[in-house]
Amino acid sequence: MSLLKTHPARRASNGAEFGKVAVLLGGDSTERDISLLSGGAVLAALRRRGVDAHAFDPAERPVERLASEGFERAWNVLHGPGGEDGLMQGALEWLGIPYTGSGVLASALTMDKLKTKRVVAGAGLTSPPYAVLSGPGDLERALAEIGVPMMVKPASQGSSVGITKVKAAADLMSAYAEARRVDPIVFAEAFIAGDEFTVGVLGDRGLPSIRIQPATEFYDYEAKYFRNDTQYHCPSGIDERAEAELQAAALACFRVTDCAGWGRVDFMREAATAKFYFIEINTTPGMTDHSLVPMAARQAGIDFDELVWRVLESSFARARK
């Protein structure tokens, strides 16, 4: 049973309107370290704007203490399972604490890349062909249906954890085993040769697209958070028509999966056809100095502190019954 109800969104004129705010960070997923970095940046930004904000790591304190310690809302920057998959959202609903970002259903759905692909494709949006790898016996079928190169992915986890680009059939088994270490549900996806794009979403608007040029084989964990040779282009360099198409696709993906508040939608653009293919949705993207939503927001004239403030305002859409 939820103790929250939907409420019209509104803006805040001062930090006191938010009350005591928990910045949920850390957690126990494989993305804990990134969440700590993101959370530290969010916490500092909120305090600079006069918000009574405090770090709260659910790996170190039971979540029910959010209520007993008097927190009035939560800025959720937990990445991965336990924070981005509907589990924390459900706990906050039960505690009656308004929170940022997408709700239980959207969070649970988009944490599962495979289910998200099915929903997005079912809505008529374009996503790369795929094959579910239920066991080693499915590998030959995937090779026949998709061919190489292909991407092998665990259904859950973010930040490209457990993902491998397979360029030769002989490498498929090891890629499958790597993904299985992360999640028992694994799928193969056709590799789209071309540029990678991402579109940040803030409220009901899309932020300027970013074109990503990794120095690595693909935009993996190292490229996302630690390498300094990944190139980001914002503006992305595409023409107005393509930008409008990409923005529309990002918002359509956000709507069909019932996402809200803020997030990021990733695409590949096929070089041969200039066609955009949906890859995945991130409902709690990184907020580090390498992160893409802050970069896109700056291009739109929104600095980091203002971005963090506006995301916190999205919690006003939820209120206690």
C-alpha positions as CSV (number, residue, x, y, z in Angstrom):
1,M,0.0,0.0,0.0
2,S,1.3,3.4,-1.0
3,L,1.1,6.4,1.4
4,L,1.7,8.7,-1.5
5,K,-0.6,10.2,-4.1
6,T,0.1,12.1,-7.3
7,H,0.1,15.9,-7.1
8,P,0.5,18.7,-9.6
9,A,4.2,19.6,-10.1
10,R,5.3,23.0,-8.9
11,R,8.5,25.1,-8.5
12,A,10.2,26.0,-5.3
13,S,11.3,29.5,-4.4
14,N,13.6,28.6,-1.5
15,G,15.3,25.6,0.0
16,A,13.1,25.5,3.1
17,E,10.1,24.4,1.0
18,F,11.7,21.0,0.5
19,G,12.1,20.3,4.3
20,K,14.7,17.8,5.4
21,V,16.0,16.0,2.3
22,A,17.8,12.6,2.2
23,V,20.3,12.2,-0.6
24,L,20.1,8.4,-1.2
25,L,23.6,7.3,-2.3
26,G,25.9,4.3,-2.2
27,G,23.9,1.2,-1.8
28,D,25.2,-2.3,-2.4
29,S,25.0,-2.7,-6.1
30,T,28.0,-3.0,-8.4
31,E,27.6,0.7,-9.1
32,R,28.1,1.7,-5.5
33,D,31.3,3.7,-6.1
34,I,29.7,5.8,-8.9
35,S,26.6,6.4,-6.7
36,L,28.8,7.7,-4.0
37,L,30.5,10.1,-6.4
38,S,27.1,11.2,-7.8
39,G,25.6,11.6,-4.4
40,G,28.4,13.7,-3.1
41,A,28.0,16.1,-6.0
42,V,24.2,16.3,-5.6
43,L,24.6,16.8,-1.8
44,A,27.0,19.7,-2.3
45,A,24.8,21.3,-4.9
46,L,21.7,21.2,-2.6
47,R,23.6,22.6,0.3
48,R,24.9,25.5,-1.9
49,R,21.3,26.3,-2.7
50,G,20.2,26.3,1.0
51,V,18.5,22.9,1.2
52,D,18.7,21.0,4.4
53,A,20.2,18.0,2.8
54,H,21.9,14.9,4.3
55,A,23.6,11.9,2.9
56,F,21.8,8.6,3.5
57,D,23.4,5.3,2.5
58,P,20.9,2.4,2.7
59,A,23.9,0.0,2.8
60,E,24.8,1.4,6.2
61,R,21.4,2.3,7.7
62,P,18.0,0.6,7.4
63,V,15.7,2.5,5.1
64,E,13.0,2.8,7.7
65,R,15.2,5.3,9.6
66,L,14.3,7.8,6.9
67,A,10.9,8.2,8.6
68,S,12.2,8.0,12.2
69,E,14.9,10.6,11.5
70,G,12.3,13.0,10.1
71,F,13.2,13.1,6.4
72,E,10.5,14.8,4.3
73,R,11.6,13.8,0.8
74,A,14.4,12.0,-0.9
75,W,16.8,12.8,-3.8
76,N,17.5,9.3,-5.1
77,V,20.9,8.9,-6.8
78,L,21.3,5.2,-6.1
79,H,22.4,3.4,-9.3
80,G,21.6,-0.2,-10.2
81,P,19.6,-2.9,-8.3
82,G,18.2,-1.8,-5.0
83,G,18.0,1.8,-6.0
84,E,17.0,2.1,-9.6
85,D,14.8,-1.0,-10.0
86,G,11.7,-0.1,-8.1
87,L,12.8,-1.6,-4.8
88,M,13.7,1.7,-3.1
89,Q,10.8,3.5,-4.8
90,G,8.4,0.9,-3.3
91,A,10.0,1.4,0.2
92,L,9.6,5.2,-0.1
93,E,6.0,4.8,-1.2
94,W,5.3,2.6,1.8
95,L,7.1,5.1,4.1
96,G,5.2,8.0,2.6
97,I,8.3,9.9,1.6
98,P,8.1,11.8,-1.7
99,Y,11.1,11.1,-4.0
100,T,12.7,12.2,-7.2
101,G,12.5,10.4,-10.6
102,S,10.4,7.6,-11.9
103,G,8.0,5.5,-9.8
104,V,7.9,1.8,-9.0
105,L,6.6,0.4,-12.2
106,A,8.8,2.5,-14.6
107,S,11.9,1.9,-12.5
108,A,11.4,-1.9,-12.4
109,L,10.7,-2.0,-16.1
110,T,13.6,0.0,-17.3
111,M,16.1,-1.7,-15.1
112,D,15.4,-4.8,-17.2
113,K,16.8,-4.0,-20.6
114,L,15.1,-6.9,-22.2
115,K,11.6,-6.1,-21.0
116,T,12.1,-2.4,-21.9
117,K,13.0,-3.4,-25.5
118,R,9.8,-5.4,-25.7
119,V,7.7,-2.5,-24.5
120,V,9.4,0.0,-26.7
121,A,9.3,-2.2,-29.8
122,G,5.6,-3.1,-29.0
123,A,4.8,0.6,-29.1
124,G,6.2,0.8,-32.7
125,L,9.6,2.4,-31.8
126,T,12.8,1.1,-33.4
127,S,15.2,-1.1,-31.5
128,P,17.9,-3.4,-32.7
129,P,17.0,-7.1,-33.4
130,Y,17.7,-9.4,-30.5
131,A,17.7,-13.0,-29.3
132,V,17.3,-14.3,-25.7
133,L,20.1,-16.5,-24.6
134,S,18.4,-18.9,-22.1
135,G,21.4,-21.3,-22.2
136,P,24.4,-22.3,-24.2
137,G,22.1,-24.1,-26.7
138,D,20.8,-20.7,-27.8
139,L,24.2,-19.4,-28.9
140,E,24.1,-21.0,-32.4
141,R,20.6,-19.7,-33.0
142,A,21.7,-16.2,-32.1
143,L,24.6,-16.4,-34.5
144,A,22.3,-17.5,-37.3
145,E,19.6,-14.9,-36.6
146,I,21.8,-11.9,-35.7
147,G,25.3,-12.6,-36.8
148,V,28.4,-10.8,-35.7
149,P,29.3,-8.3,-34.5
150,M,26.7,-8.4,-31.7
151,M,26.3,-7.1,-28.2
152,V,25.8,-9.6,-25.4
153,K,24.1,-8.1,-22.4
154,P,22.7,-9.0,-18.9
155,A,19.1,-8.0,-18.7
156,S,19.8,-5.9,-15.6
157,Q,22.6,-3.7,-14.3
158,G,23.6,-0.3,-15.7
159,S,26.9,1.4,-16.6
160,S,27.6,-1.3,-19.2
161,V,28.4,-3.8,-16.5
162,G,28.7,-7.3,-18.0
163,I,28.3,-6.2,-21.6
164,T,30.6,-7.5,-24.3
165,K,30.9,-6.7,-28.0
166,V,31.3,-10.0,-29.8
167,K,33.2,-9.8,-33.1
168,A,33.8,-13.5,-33.7
169,A,31.6,-16.5,-33.1
170,A,34.4,-18.2,-31.1
171,D,34.1,-15.4,-28.5
172,L,30.3,-15.7,-27.9
173,M,30.5,-18.4,-25.1
174,S,32.9,-16.3,-23.0
175,A,30.7,-13.2,-23.5
176,Y,27.6,-15.2,-22.5
177,A,29.4,-16.4,-19.3
178,E,30.5,-12.9,-18.4
179,A,26.9,-11.6,-18.7
180,R,25.5,-14.6,-16.7
181,R,27.8,-13.6,-13.8
182,V,25.8,-10.4,-13.6
183,D,22.3,-11.7,-14.3
184,P,20.7,-15.1,-15.2
185,I,18.8,-13.5,-18.0
186,V,21.0,-12.7,-21.0
187,F,20.3,-11.5,-24.5
188,A,22.2,-10.8,-27.7
189,E,21.5,-7.7,-29.7
190,A,22.6,-6.8,-33.2
191,F,25.4,-4.3,-33.2
192,I,24.5,-1.0,-34.9
193,A,27.5,0.4,-36.7
194,G,27.5,4.2,-36.2
195,D,27.5,6.9,-33.7
196,E,26.1,6.7,-30.2
197,F,23.7,9.4,-29.0
198,T,22.1,10.2,-25.7
199,V,19.2,12.5,-24.8
200,G,18.7,13.7,-21.2
201,V,15.1,14.3,-20.2
202,L,14.1,16.8,-17.5
203,G,10.5,17.0,-16.7
204,D,8.6,17.0,-20.0
205,R,11.4,18.3,-22.2
206,G,14.4,16.8,-23.9
207,L,17.8,18.3,-23.4
208,P,20.2,18.8,-26.3
209,S,21.5,15.5,-27.6
210,I,25.1,14.4,-27.1
211,R,27.2,12.4,-29.5
212,I,29.6,10.1,-27.9
213,Q,32.9,9.0,-29.4
214,P,34.6,6.4,-27.1
215,A,38.3,5.5,-27.6
216,T,37.4,2.0,-26.4
217,E,35.6,-0.7,-28.4
218,F,32.3,0.7,-27.2
219,Y,31.0,3.1,-24.5
220,D,31.9,0.8,-21.6
221,Y,32.2,1.3,-17.8
222,E,35.8,2.6,-18.1
223,A,34.9,5.0,-20.9
224,K,31.9,6.3,-19.0
225,Y,33.5,7.1,-15.7
226,F,37.3,7.0,-15.7
227,R,38.9,7.6,-19.1
228,N,39.7,11.1,-20.3
229,D,39.9,10.2,-24.0
230,T,36.2,9.7,-24.6
231,Q,34.9,12.6,-26.7
232,Y,31.5,14.1,-26.1
233,H,29.9,16.5,-28.6
234,C,27.2,18.7,-27.4
235,P,25.7,20.1,-29.6
236,S,25.9,16.7,-31.3
237,G,26.5,18.0,-34.8
238,I,23.3,16.6,-36.4
239,D,21.0,18.8,-38.4
240,E,17.7,20.3,-37.0
241,R,15.5,17.6,-38.5
242,A,17.6,14.8,-37.0
243,E,17.7,16.5,-33.7
244,A,13.9,16.9,-33.7
245,E,13.5,13.2,-34.6
246,L,15.9,12.1,-31.8
247,Q,14.2,14.4,-29.2
248,A,10.8,13.0,-30.2
249,A,12.0,9.4,-30.0
250,A,13.5,10.0,-26.5
251,L,10.3,11.5,-25.2
252,A,8.2,8.8,-26.7
253,C,10.4,6.1,-25.1
254,F,10.1,8.0,-21.8
255,R,6.3,8.2,-22.0
256,V,5.6,4.6,-23.1
257,T,7.6,3.2,-20.2
258,D,5.9,5.6,-17.8
259,C,9.1,7.3,-16.7
260,A,9.0,10.7,-15.0
261,G,11.0,13.5,-13.5
262,W,14.3,13.0,-15.2
263,G,16.5,10.4,-16.9
264,R,18.4,9.6,-20.0
265,V,17.6,7.7,-23.2
266,D,20.4,6.2,-25.3
267,F,20.4,5.5,-29.0
268,M,22.6,4.3,-31.8
269,R,22.5,6.0,-35.3
270,E,23.2,3.6,-38.1
271,A,25.9,5.1,-40.3
272,A,24.5,3.5,-43.5
273,T,20.9,4.6,-43.1
274,A,21.0,7.5,-40.5
275,K,18.3,5.6,-38.6
276,F,18.1,5.9,-34.9
277,Y,17.8,2.7,-32.8
278,F,16.7,2.8,-29.1
279,I,19.2,1.1,-26.8
280,E,18.1,1.8,-23.2
281,I,16.7,4.1,-20.6
282,N,18.5,5.2,-17.5
283,T,16.1,6.5,-14.8
284,T,18.9,7.5,-12.4
285,P,21.8,8.6,-14.6
286,G,25.2,9.5,-13.2
287,M,25.8,12.9,-11.7
288,T,29.6,12.9,-11.7
289,D,32.0,15.2,-13.6
290,H,31.9,12.6,-16.5
291,S,28.1,12.5,-16.5
292,L,26.0,13.3,-19.5
293,V,22.8,14.8,-18.2
294,P,24.7,17.7,-16.5
295,M,26.6,18.3,-19.8
296,A,23.4,18.5,-21.8
297,A,21.8,20.7,-19.2
298,R,24.7,23.2,-19.4
299,Q,24.2,23.4,-23.2
300,A,20.5,24.3,-22.4
301,G,21.6,27.0,-20.0
302,I,21.0,25.0,-16.8
303,D,24.0,24.8,-14.5
304,F,24.6,21.9,-12.2
305,D,23.1,23.4,-9.1
306,E,19.9,24.4,-11.0
307,L,19.7,20.9,-12.5
308,V,19.9,19.3,-9.1
309,W,17.2,21.7,-7.8
310,R,14.8,21.0,-10.7
311,V,15.2,17.3,-10.2
312,L,14.3,17.7,-6.5
313,E,11.3,19.7,-7.5
314,S,10.0,16.6,-9.3
315,S,9.4,15.1,-5.9
316,F,6.5,17.6,-5.5
317,A,4.6,15.4,-7.9
318,R,4.2,13.0,-5.0
319,A,2.6,13.9,-1.7
320,R,1.4,12.1,1.4
321,K,-2.3,11.1,1.3
